[in-house]
Amino acid sequence: MIATTVAIARVVEIGVIAGDVPVGLGQVVAKLSGPNDGVVQVNETHVPGERAFRVLRVSHTGMLVSAQVAKLTAAFLRNGRFADD
């Protein structure tokens, strides 16, 4: 998986948005430690070659309806960076 990700990162720009509001099944099933969004730990979201990275106050499911996530995603798709870089 990592080799594939590195190869992809050489061709496309990757931006990562992670959440740190721990609401979700991961809290019950996996007992996540450290900052997490209720499903994924923040330290698990990094990928080799990422161009931009942000942690927002949002849960995993909350990312789907977050105006801030939408704004950052649109900026990254337009410019290859998040709006506040």
C-alpha positions, 0 to 999 in steps of 0.5 A: 500500500505505501509503495502505491501511495508514493507512486501516486503522490508523484503524479497527483497532489494529495491533501489530507483533512483529519478530524479530532472530535472523538464521536463514533463507533471507534470509541466503542469498538476499538478504544482509540487512543490519542487524537481521533475523529471517532473512527480514525486516529489523526496519526493514521491519516498521514500519507507519504507525499502529502502536500497539505495537512489539516486537523479540524474540530470535526468528527468522522461523520461530521466531515460530510456536512462540514462547511470548513471541510468543503471550503478547504477541499475546494481550495485544494482542488483549485490551487493544490493547497488549502485556503489558509496556506 
